Amino acid sequence: MRTPTSPLSRRRLLGLGAATAAGAALSACGGPAPQKEGGGDASLRLLTPIFDRADGQKLLTSLLADFKKDHPGVSVQVDYTEYGKLNEKLATSIVGGRPYDVMLMGVGWIPPFVEKGVLADLGTSQSELDRLYNPRVVQPGIYEGKTYARPILLDTRIGIYRKDILAEAGIDAPPKDLTELKEMGKELTVRKGGKLTRAGVDILSNDLRQTYLPVMWAHGADLFADGKPVFDSDEAVDALQWMVDIIRTEKIEDYGFTQKGAVVAPLVQGRAAMMVGHNDMWRQVSESAPELIEEDKIAGFMLNQQRPALFQGGTLATMSAKTRYPEQAKDLVEFLSGEKVSPQAAEQRGNIPAVLSAADSDYVRSNKLVAFAVDNLDHAFSEGGVPTWLEIREEFKPALESALLGKSSPADALRGLAESAEAIIAKGA
């Protein structure tokens, strides 16, 4: 057990996605769920951010009916939400003394919740994890040698390009590294009367942090070392300078040309030749411009410089350390992260199944961006790693924007970001 962390205000609760009741600190480390009630009947509460659309709710209802066949005495009450509201839902439930029995949450969220005593050690053996999942997929659910979460699906950030636009310029292969990506981007950028009509590389349609991190990892930098921020290293600065060059130096894309969450990305519209983007871009293309898929005009490429890298996010299943029904809750976690549910959950969101057995499924092989990610998971990196990550990550966007807008140099922006992170870590200790 660690020394208990300091109590949290409600504001900080929501920032962390973890909570304490009435300002009192929870136990400082997760542990096995209390054995209050064994097998048999149970009423479980499940919080999920990945089945929130109508098709997802219909799918989960069907899947839970299958779960109930093997657990006839277990009912599951589902609370559907989206990732943007997940922190608040979790905090409210824990502060209110009614934590969900099973919670689905994101990569990077496990250490904060374990530190506040919210999550139970699932006790999953390494041999079972090795049988079901790629080792890179498993790591975000493990904290200090114990398994607190099992993966359901993954989402990645990769290079994506329009084969037809490159071919028109006489380019027959995607860039082999970030230096070549920038040079190709310059060649493929189109301006008319000084106005940008096609970005050679789009780095703005994706979340800025999730664009920067794979570029940073490709440059050989890391987020933390021995619990201390190192994302202001020379390599990390070079990565942010690369992004600044795209926007300010080479003017390959203009700030404001597009933004995160655009209904249709510039790449789909032909207003960008390449992008750093989410693997679910395939789903957007299939809905908005299916001819691009039919004519084989969309493909992925690796972000590479000092090493190949892709950003790996995802959704993991966890169990509350306070559940009254630990046996049934664990069964539900294993069901949701198993070989039946994982592929179907991933497909309805255009994402990547966590289980190895789905790697050659029809869905994966028919979705070329998902297939590309699956084939390159050995080069995946995940964010997080410290208990205060959910607070620290909120500091990234303003720091990155300050460099991209020319308000500070990449070195100064990252130095300030690292200092903020150090203060957050010290406060949380």
KOLGUDO-164725 format. One record per residue: x, y, z of N, C-alpha, C in turn. Coordinates in steps of 0.2 Angstrom, whole numbers, padded with zeros to 4 digits, always signed. Example, Ala and Ser with C-alpha at 12.3 -4.5 7.8 and 13.67 -1.06 7.14 Angstrom:
% KOLGUDO-164725
+0066-0028+0039+0062-0022+0039+0066-0016+0039;+0064-0011+0035+0068-0005+0036+0064+0000+0039;
END
This chain:
% KOLGUDO-164725
+0004-0006+0000+0000+0000+0000+0004+0006+0000;+0002+0011-0004+0006+0018-0004+0003+0022+0002;+0007+0028+0003+0004+0033+0007-0002+0036+0004;-0007+0036+0008-0014+0039+0005-0012+0046+0002;-0016+0047-0004-0015+0053-0008-0020+0058-0004;-0019+0064-0006-0023+0070-0002-0030+0069-0005;-0034+0072+0000-0041+0072-0002-0042+0077-0008;-0048+0076-0012-0049+0080-0018-0055+0084-0017;-0055+0090-0020-0061+0094-0021-0065+0091-0026;-0072+0093-0027-0076+0090-0032-0073+0092-0039;-0071+0098-0039-0068+0101-0046-0062+0096-0048;-0058+0094-0043-0052+0090-0045-0055+0083-0046;-0060+0081-0043-0063+0074-0044-0065+0074-0051;-0068+0079-0054-0071+0078-0061-0065+0078-0066;-0059+0082-0064-0053+0082-0068-0050+0075-0068;-0050+0072-0063-0047+0065-0062-0051+0060-0065;-0058+0060-0064-0062+0055-0066-0062+0050-0060;-0060+0052-0055-0060+0048-0049-0063+0052-0043;-0065+0049-0038-0069+0053-0033-0068+0050-0026;-0069+0054-0021-0069+0053-0014-0076+0055-0011;-0078+0052-0006-0085+0053-0004-0084+0059+0002;-0088+0064+0001-0088+0070+0005-0081+0072+0007;-0077+0072+0002-0070+0075+0003-0065+0071+0007;-0067+0065+0009-0063+0060+0012-0059+0056+0007;-0053+0055+0008-0049+0051+0003-0051+0043+0004;-0051+0040-0002-0052+0033-0002-0045+0030-0001;-0045+0023+0000-0039+0019+0001-0035+0021-0005;-0028+0021-0004-0023+0023-0009-0022+0019-0014;-0024+0012-0014-0023+0008-0019-0029+0003-0020;-0030+0001-0026-0035-0003-0028-0034-0010-0024;-0039-0014-0024-0038-0021-0022-0043-0025-0024;-0043-0032-0021-0049-0036-0023-0056-0033-0021;-0061-0035-0024-0067-0032-0023-0070-0036-0016;-0073-0032-0012-0075-0035-0006-0080-0041-0007;-0079-0046-0003-0083-0052-0004-0089-0052+0000;-0094-0048-0002-0100-0047+0002-0105-0052+0000;-0106-0053-0006-0111-0058-0009-0108-0063-0014;-0109-0069-0014-0106-0073-0019-0110-0074-0025;-0110-0081-0028-0113-0082-0034-0121-0082-0033;-0124-0082-0038-0131-0082-0038-0134-0076-0041;-0140-0073-0038-0143-0068-0040-0139-0061-0039;-0140-0056-0044-0136-0050-0043-0140-0045-0047;-0139-0039-0045-0142-0033-0049-0136-0029-0051;-0133-0029-0057-0127-0025-0058-0129-0019-0062;-0125-0013-0061-0125-0007-0064-0119-0006-0069;-0120-0005-0075-0115-0005-0080-0115+0002-0083;-0109+0006-0083-0108+0012-0087-0104+0011-0093;-0107+0013-0099-0103+0012-0105-0103+0018-0109;-0097+0020-0112-0097+0026-0117-0097+0023-0124;-0097+0017-0126-0096+0014-0132-0102+0011-0136;-0108+0011-0132-0114+0008-0135-0119+0014-0135;-0117+0020-0136-0122+0025-0134-0127+0027-0140;-0125+0025-0146-0129+0026-0152-0135+0021-0152;-0140+0022-0156-0146+0018-0157-0143+0011-0159;-0139+0010-0164-0137+0003-0166-0133+0000-0160;-0129+0004-0157-0125+0001-0151-0129-0001-0145;-0134+0003-0144-0139+0000-0138-0143-0006-0140;-0145-0006-0147-0148-0013-0149-0143-0019-0148;-0137-0017-0150-0132-0023-0150-0131-0025-0143;-0130-0020-0138-0128-0022-0132-0134-0026-0128;-0140-0024-0130-0146-0027-0127-0146-0034-0129;-0144-0036-0136-0144-0043-0138-0138-0046-0135;-0132-0043-0134-0127-0047-0131-0128-0048-0123;-0131-0044-0120-0133-0045-0113-0138-0050-0112;-0142-0051-0117-0147-0057-0117-0143-0063-0117;-0138-0064-0121-0134-0070-0121-0130-0071-0114;-0128-0065-0111-0125-0066-0105-0129-0068-0099;-0136-0066-0100-0141-0068-0095-0142-0076-0096;-0142-0079-0102-0143-0086-0102-0138-0090-0098;-0132-0088-0097-0127-0091-0093-0128-0089-0086;-0131-0083-0085-0131-0080-0078-0139-0078-0077;-0143-0083-0076-0150-0081-0076-0153-0077-0070;-0149-0077-0065-0151-0073-0059-0148-0066-0059;-0144-0064-0064-0141-0058-0064-0144-0053-0069;-0146-0047-0067-0149-0042-0071-0144-0037-0072;-0144-0033-0077-0139-0028-0079-0143-0022-0081;-0142-0017-0077-0145-0010-0078-0139-0006-0082;-0141-0004-0088-0136+0000-0092-0137+0007-0092;-0131+0011-0090-0131+0018-0091-0127+0020-0097;-0130+0022-0102-0127+0024-0108-0124+0031-0108;-0118+0033-0110-0116+0039-0110-0111+0040-0116;-0107+0046-0116-0102+0046-0121-0096+0048-0118;-0090+0048-0121-0084+0049-0117-0083+0056-0115;-0086+0061-0118-0086+0068-0115-0090+0069-0109;-0094+0064-0107-0098+0065-0101-0096+0059-0096;-0091+0055-0097-0089+0049-0093-0086+0051-0087;-0082+0056-0087-0079+0058-0080-0084+0060-0075;-0088+0065-0077-0093+0067-0073-0098+0062-0070;-0100+0057-0075-0104+0051-0073-0101+0047-0067;-0094+0046-0068-0091+0042-0064-0090+0045-0057;-0088+0052-0057-0087+0055-0051-0094+0056-0047;-0099+0057-0050-0105+0058-0047-0108+0052-0044;-0107+0046-0047-0109+0040-0044-0105+0038-0038;-0098+0040-0038-0094+0038-0032-0095+0042-0027;-0095+0049-0028-0097+0054-0023-0104+0052-0019;-0108+0050-0024-0115+0048-0021-0116+0042-0017;-0110+0038-0017-0110+0032-0013-0113+0026-0017;-0114+0027-0024-0117+0021-0028-0113+0020-0034;-0107+0018-0033-0102+0017-0039-0105+0012-0043;-0104+0012-0050-0106+0007-0054-0102+0000-0053;-0105-0005-0054-0102-0012-0053-0096-0013-0058;-0098-0011-0064-0094-0012-0070-0093-0006-0074;-0087-0003-0075-0086+0003-0078-0082+0002-0085;-0084+0005-0090-0080+0005-0096-0076+0012-0096;-0070+0012-0097-0066+0018-0097-0060+0018-0102;-0057+0023-0103-0052+0024-0108-0045+0022-0106;-0040+0022-0111-0033+0021-0109-0030+0027-0106;-0026+0026-0101-0023+0031-0097-0027+0033-0090;-0033+0030-0090-0038+0031-0084-0036+0026-0078;-0033+0021-0079-0032+0016-0074-0028+0018-0068;-0022+0021-0069-0019+0023-0063-0022+0028-0058;-0026+0033-0061-0029+0038-0057-0035+0034-0053;-0038+0029-0056-0044+0026-0052-0041+0021-0047;-0036+0018-0049-0033+0013-0044-0030+0017-0038;-0027+0022-0039-0024+0026-0033-0029+0029-0029;-0035+0030-0031-0041+0032-0027-0045+0026-0024;-0043+0020-0025-0046+0014-0023-0053+0012-0026;-0054+0015-0032-0060+0014-0036-0061+0007-0039;-0055+0004-0041-0055-0002-0045-0052-0008-0042;-0055-0014-0043-0053-0020-0040-0048-0023-0045;-0043-0027-0042-0039-0031-0045-0043-0037-0048;-0043-0038-0054-0046-0043-0057-0043-0050-0057;-0037-0050-0055-0034-0057-0054-0033-0061-0060;-0033-0058-0066-0032-0061-0072-0025-0064-0073;-0024-0070-0075-0017-0073-0075-0014-0070-0082;-0008-0070-0082-0004-0068-0088-0005-0073-0093;-0006-0079-0092-0007-0084-0097-0013-0083-0101;-0019-0081-0097-0025-0079-0100-0024-0073-0105;-0021-0068-0102-0020-0062-0106-0016-0063-0112;-0011-0067-0112-0007-0069-0118-0011-0072-0123;-0015-0077-0121-0019-0081-0125-0024-0076-0129;-0027-0071-0126-0032-0067-0129-0030-0061-0133;-0025-0058-0130-0023-0051-0133-0016-0050-0135;-0015-0045-0139-0008-0043-0140-0005-0040-0134;+0001-0041-0132+0004-0038-0126+0003-0030-0126;+0004-0027-0131+0003-0020-0131-0004-0017-0129;-0009-0022-0131-0016-0020-0129-0017-0021-0122;-0014-0026-0119-0015-0027-0112-0012-0022-0107;-0006-0019-0109-0002-0015-0104-0006-0009-0101;-0011-0006-0105-0014+0000-0102-0019-0002-0096;-0020-0009-0095-0025-0011-0090-0021-0014-0084;-0014-0014-0084-0010-0016-0079-0007-0010-0075;-0007-0011-0069-0004-0005-0065+0000-0009-0059;+0006-0007-0059+0011-0010-0054+0010-0018-0053;+0010-0021-0059+0010-0028-0059+0003-0032-0058;-0002-0028-0057-0009-0031-0056-0014-0029-0062;-0018-0033-0064-0023-0032-0069-0029-0029-0066;-0031-0022-0068-0037-0019-0066-0042-0018-0072;-0040-0019-0078-0044-0018-0083-0042-0023-0089;-0048-0025-0093-0047-0029-0099-0049-0025-0105;-0045-0026-0110-0047-0022-0116-0053-0025-0120;-0057-0020-0123-0063-0022-0127-0062-0020-0134;-0060-0014-0135-0058-0012-0142-0053-0007-0142;-0050-0005-0147-0044-0001-0148-0046+0005-0153;-0043+0010-0152-0044+0015-0158-0037+0018-0159;-0035+0020-0165-0028+0022-0166-0028+0028-0170;-0022+0032-0170-0021+0037-0174-0015+0036-0178;-0016+0036-0185-0011+0034-0190-0011+0039-0195;-0006+0038-0200-0006+0042-0206-0011+0039-0211;-0015+0043-0214-0020+0041-0219-0019+0045-0225;-0019+0042-0231-0018+0046-0237-0023+0044-0243;-0023+0049-0248-0027+0048-0254-0023+0045-0259;-0023+0039-0261-0019+0036-0266-0020+0040-0273;-0026+0042-0274-0027+0046-0281-0024+0052-0281;-0024+0056-0276-0021+0063-0276-0013+0062-0276;-0010+0057-0273-0003+0056-0273-0001+0054-0281;-0005+0050-0283-0004+0047-0290-0004+0053-0295;-0009+0057-0294-0009+0063-0299-0003+0067-0299;+0001+0067-0293+0007+0071-0293+0013+0066-0295;+0012+0060-0297+0017+0056-0299+0021+0052-0293;+0017+0052-0287+0020+0049-0281+0016+0042-0280;+0020+0037-0280+0017+0030-0280+0018+0027-0274;+0020+0030-0268+0020+0027-0262+0019+0032-0256;+0017+0030-0251+0016+0035-0245+0023+0037-0242;+0024+0042-0238+0030+0044-0236+0033+0039-0231;+0039+0038-0231+0043+0033-0227+0044+0036-0220;+0045+0042-0219+0046+0045-0213+0043+0052-0212;+0043+0055-0207+0040+0062-0206+0044+0068-0210;+0050+0067-0211+0053+0072-0215+0051+0071-0222;+0050+0065-0225+0047+0065-0232+0040+0067-0232;+0036+0065-0226+0029+0068-0226+0028+0075-0227;+0033+0079-0223+0033+0086-0224+0034+0088-0231;+0039+0085-0234+0041+0087-0241+0036+0085-0246;+0033+0080-0245+0027+0078-0249+0021+0083-0248;+0020+0084-0242+0015+0089-0240+0016+0096-0244;+0022+0098-0244+0023+0105-0247+0021+0104-0255;+0023+0098-0258+0022+0097-0265+0015+0097-0266;+0011+0094-0262+0004+0092-0263-0001+0098-0261;+0002+0103-0258-0002+0109-0255-0004+0113-0261;-0011+0115-0261-0013+0119-0267-0016+0126-0264;-0014+0131-0267-0017+0138-0265-0019+0141-0271;-0025+0145-0271-0027+0148-0276-0029+0156-0274;-0025+0160-0277-0026+0167-0275-0024+0168-0268;-0019+0164-0266-0017+0165-0259-0021+0161-0254;-0027+0158-0256-0031+0154-0251-0030+0147-0252;-0029+0144-0246-0028+0137-0246-0034+0133-0248;-0033+0129-0254-0039+0125-0256-0038+0117-0255;-0031+0115-0254-0030+0108-0252-0023+0108-0248;-0024+0106-0242-0019+0105-0237-0015+0098-0239;-0008+0099-0240-0004+0093-0241-0005+0088-0236;-0005+0090-0230-0006+0086-0224-0010+0090-0219;-0015+0086-0217-0020+0089-0212-0018+0086-0205;-0016+0091-0200-0015+0089-0193-0020+0092-0188;-0025+0095-0191-0030+0098-0187-0037+0095-0186;-0038+0090-0190-0045+0087-0189-0045+0082-0183;-0039+0080-0181-0039+0076-0175-0037+0080-0169;-0039+0077-0163-0037+0080-0157-0030+0082-0157;-0028+0088-0155-0021+0090-0155-0016+0086-0151;-0018+0084-0145-0014+0080-0141-0013+0073-0144;-0018+0070-0147-0018+0064-0150-0014+0064-0157;-0013+0070-0160-0009+0071-0166-0002+0071-0164;-0001+0075-0159+0006+0077-0156+0009+0070-0154;+0006+0066-0150+0009+0061-0146+0012+0056-0151;+0009+0053-0156+0012+0049-0161+0018+0052-0164;+0017+0058-0166+0023+0062-0169+0029+0062-0164;+0027+0063-0158+0032+0063-0152+0036+0057-0152;+0032+0051-0151+0034+0045-0150+0039+0043-0156;+0036+0045-0162+0040+0043-0168+0047+0046-0168;+0048+0052-0165+0054+0056-0164+0058+0053-0159;+0056+0048-0155+0060+0044-0150+0059+0047-0143;+0054+0051-0142+0053+0054-0136+0047+0050-0132;+0047+0051-0125+0042+0048-0121+0038+0053-0117;+0033+0051-0114+0029+0055-0109+0032+0056-0102;+0034+0050-0099+0036+0050-0093+0042+0045-0092;+0047+0047-0087+0052+0042-0085+0052+0042-0078;+0051+0036-0075+0052+0036-0067+0046+0041-0064;+0041+0041-0067+0035+0045-0065+0036+0053-0066;+0041+0055-0069+0043+0062-0070+0042+0064-0078;+0039+0070-0079+0038+0071-0086+0044+0072-0090;+0045+0070-0096+0050+0070-0100+0048+0073-0107;+0042+0075-0108+0040+0077-0114+0042+0084-0116;+0047+0087-0113+0051+0093-0115+0058+0091-0117;+0059+0085-0119+0066+0083-0121+0067+0086-0128;+0073+0086-0130+0075+0088-0137+0071+0085-0142;+0070+0078-0142+0066+0075-0147+0059+0077-0147;+0056+0078-0141+0049+0080-0140+0049+0087-0144;+0053+0092-0142+0053+0098-0145+0054+0098-0153;+0058+0093-0155+0058+0092-0163+0052+0090-0166;+0048+0086-0162+0041+0084-0164+0036+0090-0165;+0036+0094-0160+0032+0100-0160+0034+0105-0165;+0041+0105-0166+0043+0109-0172+0041+0107-0178;+0040+0100-0179+0038+0098-0185+0031+0100-0187;+0027+0100-0181+0020+0102-0182+0019+0110-0184;+0024+0113-0180+0024+0121-0182+0026+0122-0189;+0031+0118-0191+0033+0119-0198+0027+0118-0203;+0023+0113-0202+0017+0111-0206+0013+0117-0206;+0011+0121-0201+0007+0126-0200+0010+0133-0202;+0015+0134-0199+0018+0141-0199+0024+0142-0204;+0028+0137-0205+0034+0138-0209+0033+0136-0216;+0030+0130-0217+0029+0128-0224+0022+0130-0226;+0018+0132-0222+0011+0133-0223+0007+0128-0228;+0008+0122-0225+0005+0116-0228-0002+0116-0226;-0004+0118-0220-0011+0119-0218-0012+0125-0214;-0017+0128-0215-0018+0135-0211-0022+0133-0205;-0020+0136-0199-0024+0135-0193-0031+0138-0194;-0036+0134-0193-0043+0136-0194-0046+0133-0201;-0041+0129-0205-0044+0126-0211-0049+0121-0210;-0048+0117-0204-0053+0112-0202-0052+0112-0194;-0056+0108-0191-0055+0107-0184-0058+0100-0182;-0056+0098-0176-0058+0092-0173-0065+0091-0173;-0068+0086-0175-0075+0084-0175-0079+0087-0181;-0075+0089-0187-0078+0091-0193-0083+0085-0195;-0089+0087-0198-0093+0082-0200-0090+0077-0206;-0087+0081-0210-0083+0077-0216-0076+0080-0216;-0071+0076-0215-0064+0078-0215-0062+0080-0222;-0057+0085-0222-0055+0087-0228-0052+0082-0233;-0049+0076-0230-0046+0071-0234-0052+0068-0238;-0058+0067-0235-0063+0064-0238-0066+0068-0244;-0066+0075-0243-0068+0080-0248-0063+0081-0253;-0057+0079-0253-0052+0080-0258-0048+0087-0256;-0050+0090-0250-0046+0096-0248-0040+0094-0244;-0038+0088-0243-0032+0086-0240-0029+0080-0244;-0023+0080-0245-0020+0074-0248-0018+0068-0243;-0016+0070-0237-0014+0066-0231-0016+0069-0225;-0016+0065-0220-0018+0067-0213-0016+0062-0208;-0015+0065-0202-0014+0061-0196-0021+0060-0193;-0024+0054-0193-0031+0053-0191-0033+0047-0187;-0039+0046-0186-0042+0041-0182-0044+0035-0187;-0043+0029-0185-0044+0023-0190-0052+0023-0192;-0056+0027-0188-0063+0026-0190-0065+0031-0196;-0059+0034-0198-0060+0038-0205-0063+0033-0210;-0062+0027-0210-0064+0022-0215-0072+0022-0215;-0075+0023-0208-0082+0023-0208-0085+0029-0211;-0081+0035-0209-0084+0041-0212-0083+0041-0220;-0078+0038-0222-0078+0038-0230-0083+0034-0232;-0085+0028-0229-0090+0023-0232-0097+0027-0232;-0098+0031-0227-0104+0035-0227-0105+0041-0231;-0099+0044-0232-0099+0051-0236-0097+0050-0243;-0092+0046-0244-0089+0045-0251-0087+0038-0252;-0092+0033-0252-0091+0026-0253-0087+0024-0259;-0087+0028-0264-0083+0027-0271-0076+0027-0269;-0074+0031-0264-0066+0031-0263-0064+0024-0260;-0068+0020-0257-0067+0014-0255-0067+0009-0260;-0073+0010-0264-0074+0005-0270-0068+0005-0275;-0065+0011-0276-0060+0012-0281-0053+0012-0277;-0053+0010-0271-0046+0009-0268-0042+0015-0267;-0045+0020-0265-0041+0027-0265-0039+0029-0258;-0041+0025-0253-0039+0027-0246-0034+0021-0243;-0029+0023-0240-0024+0019-0236-0021+0022-0231;-0018+0018-0226-0014+0020-0221-0007+0020-0222;-0003+0024-0218+0004+0023-0217+0007+0025-0210;+0013+0022-0209+0015+0023-0202+0019+0030-0201;+0018+0033-0196+0022+0038-0194+0029+0036-0191;+0034+0038-0194+0040+0035-0193+0046+0041-0193;+0050+0041-0189+0056+0045-0189+0062+0042-0186;+0063+0042-0179+0068+0038-0176+0065+0031-0175;+0059+0030-0175+0055+0024-0174+0048+0024-0176;+0045+0019-0179+0038+0019-0181+0034+0019-0175;+0028+0023-0175+0024+0024-0169+0017+0025-0172;+0012+0022-0168+0005+0024-0169+0002+0025-0162;-0003+0029-0161-0006+0031-0155-0011+0025-0154;-0011+0022-0148-0016+0017-0146-0021+0020-0141;-0027+0021-0142-0032+0022-0137-0036+0016-0136;-0042+0017-0133-0046+0011-0133-0051+0011-0127;-0055+0006-0126-0060+0006-0121-0058-0001-0117;-0058+0000-0110-0057-0006-0106-0062-0007-0101;-0063-0013-0099-0068-0015-0094-0065-0016-0087;-0068-0013-0082-0066-0013-0075-0071-0015-0071;-0069-0016-0064-0074-0018-0059-0073-0014-0053;-0078-0012-0050-0078-0008-0044-0075-0012-0038;-0071-0009-0034-0068-0012-0028-0074-0012-0023;-0079-0008-0024-0085-0008-0019-0091-0012-0021;-0091-0016-0027-0097-0019-0029-0099-0024-0023;-0105-0025-0023-0108-0030-0018-0108-0037-0022;-0107-0037-0028-0107-0044-0032-0101-0045-0036;-0095-0046-0032-0089-0046-0036-0088-0052-0041;-0091-0058-0039-0091-0064-0044-0095-0062-0050;-0101-0060-0050-0105-0058-0056-0102-0052-0060;-0099-0047-0056-0096-0042-0059-0090-0044-0063;-0086-0048-0061-0080-0050-0064-0082-0054-0070;-0088-0058-0070-0090-0062-0075-0092-0057-0081;-0095-0052-0079-0098-0047-0084-0092-0044-0088;-0086-0042-0084-0080-0039-0086-0077-0044-0092;-0077-0050-0090-0074-0055-0094-0078-0056-0100;-0085-0056-0100-0089-0057-0105-0088-0051-0110;-0088-0045-0108-0088-0039-0112-0081-0038-0115;-0076-0041-0112-0069-0041-0115-0067-0047-0119;-0072-0052-0120-0070-0058-0123-0071-0059-0130;-0071-0065-0133-0070-0066-0140-0077-0065-0143;-0082-0065-0140-0089-0064-0143-0091-0057-0144;-0090-0053-0138-0092-0046-0138-0087-0041-0141;-0080-0042-0140-0075-0037-0143-0076-0036-0150;-0076-0041-0154-0077-0040-0162-0083-0036-0164;-0089-0037-0160-0095-0034-0162-0095-0027-0160;-0092-0026-0154-0092-0019-0151-0088-0015-0155;-0082-0017-0157-0077-0014-0162-0081-0012-0168;-0084-0017-0171-0087-0016-0178-0092-0010-0178;-0096-0010-0173-0102-0005-0173-0099+0002-0172;-0092+0003-0170-0089+0009-0169-0084+0011-0175;-0083+0006-0179-0077+0007-0184-0071+0006-0181;-0070+0003-0175-0064+0002-0172-0061-0005-0172;-0056-0006-0168-0052-0012-0168-0053-0017-0163;-0055-0023-0164-0056-0028-0159-0050-0029-0155;-0050-0030-0148-0044-0031-0144-0042-0038-0145;-0046-0043-0146-0044-0050-0146-0041-0052-0152;-0036-0056-0151-0031-0059-0156-0035-0063-0161;-0040-0066-0159-0044-0071-0163-0048-0067-0169;-0049-0060-0168-0052-0056-0173-0048-0053-0178;-0041-0054-0178-0037-0051-0182-0038-0053-0190;-0040-0058-0191-0041-0060-0198-0049-0061-0200;-0053-0058-0196-0060-0058-0197-0062-0054-0203;-0068-0056-0206-0070-0052-0212-0070-0045-0211;-0073-0043-0205-0073-0036-0204-0066-0032-0204;-0062-0035-0200-0055-0032-0200-0052-0031-0207;-0052-0037-0211-0049-0037-0217-0052-0033-0222;-0059-0031-0221-0062-0027-0226-0062-0020-0225;-0059-0018-0219-0058-0011-0217-0051-0010-0217;-0048-0007-0222-0041-0007-0223-0037-0003-0218;-0041+0002-0215-0037+0006-0209-0037+0002-0203;-0042-0001-0201-0042-0006-0196-0037-0011-0197;-0037-0014-0203-0032-0020-0204-0025-0017-0203;-0024-0011-0206-0017-0008-0205-0015-0007-0198;-0019-0005-0194-0018-0004-0187-0017-0011-0184;-0021-0016-0185-0020-0022-0182-0013-0025-0184;-0011-0024-0190-0005-0027-0192+0001-0023-0189;+0000-0017-0186+0006-0013-0184+0005-0012-0176;+0001-0016-0173+0001-0015-0166+0007-0016-0162;+0012-0019-0165+0019-0019-0161+0022-0013-0161;+0020-0008-0164+0022-0001-0164+0018+0004-0161;+0013+0001-0157+0008+0005-0153+0011+0008-0147;+0009+0014-0145+0011+0018-0139+0004+0020-0136;+0004+0020-0129-0002+0023-0126+0000+0028-0121;-0005+0033-0121-0004+0039-0116-0005+0037-0109;-0004+0041-0104-0005+0040-0097+0002+0037-0094;+0001+0034-0088+0007+0031-0085+0008+0034-0078;+0004+0040-0076+0005+0042-0069-0002+0043-0067;-0003+0043-0060-0010+0044-0057-0013+0050-0059;-0010+0056-0060-0013+0062-0061-0013+0064-0069;-0013+0058-0073-0013+0060-0080-0019+0063-0083;-0025+0062-0080-0031+0065-0082-0031+0072-0081;-0028+0075-0076-0027+0082-0075-0022+0084-0080;-0016+0081-0081-0011+0083-0085-0013+0084-0092;-0016+0079-0095-0018+0079-0102-0022+0085-0104;-0026+0088-0099-0030+0094-0101-0025+0100-0102;-0019+0100-0100-0014+0105-0101-0011+0105-0108;-0012+0100-0112-0008+0099-0118-0011+0104-0123;-0017+0104-0124-0020+0108-0130-0018+0115-0129;-0018+0119-0124-0016+0126-0124-0009+0127-0125;-0005+0122-0123+0002+0122-0124+0004+0121-0131;+0001+0116-0134+0002+0115-0141+0000+0121-0146;-0006+0123-0144-0009+0129-0148-0005+0135-0147;-0002+0136-0142+0003+0142-0141+0009+0142-0146;+0011+0136-0147+0017+0135-0152+0014+0135-0159;+0008+0132-0160+0006+0132-0167+0003+0139-0169;+0001+0143-0165-0001+0150-0166+0005+0155-0166;+0011+0153-0164+0017+0157-0164+0017+0161-0158;+0014+0160-0153+0014+0164-0146+0020+0162-0142;+0022+0156-0143+0028+0153-0140+0032+0148-0144;+0038+0148-0143+0042+0143-0146+0040+0136-0144;+0042+0130-0148+0040+0124-0146+0044+0122-0139;+0050+0124-0139+0054+0123-0132+0051+0126-0126;+0049+0132-0127+0045+0136-0121+0039+0133-0120;+0035+0131-0125+0028+0128-0124+0029+0122-0120;+0033+0117-0122+0034+0111-0119+0037+0111-0112;+0042+0116-0111+0045+0117-0104+0039+0120-0100;+0035+0124-0102+0030+0126-0097+0025+0121-0096;+0023+0116-0101+0019+0111-0100+0022+0106-0095;+0028+0104-0095+0032+0100-0091+0032+0103-0084;+0032+0109-0083+0032+0112-0076+0025+0112-0073;+0020+0113-0078+0013+0112-0075+0012+0105-0073;+0015+0100-0077+0014+0093-0075+0017+0091-0069;+0023+0094-0068+0027+0093-0061+0023+0095-0055;+0020+0101-0056+0016+0104-0051+0010+0100-0049;+0006+0097-0054+0001+0093-0054+0002+0087-0050;+0008+0084-0052+0010+0077-0049+0012+0079-0042;+0016+0084-0040+0017+0086-0033+0011+0087-0029;+0006+0090-0032+0000+0092-0028-0004+0085-0027;-0003+0080-0031-0007+0074-0031-0004+0069-0026;+0003+0070-0024+0007+0066-0021+0004+0065-0013;
END
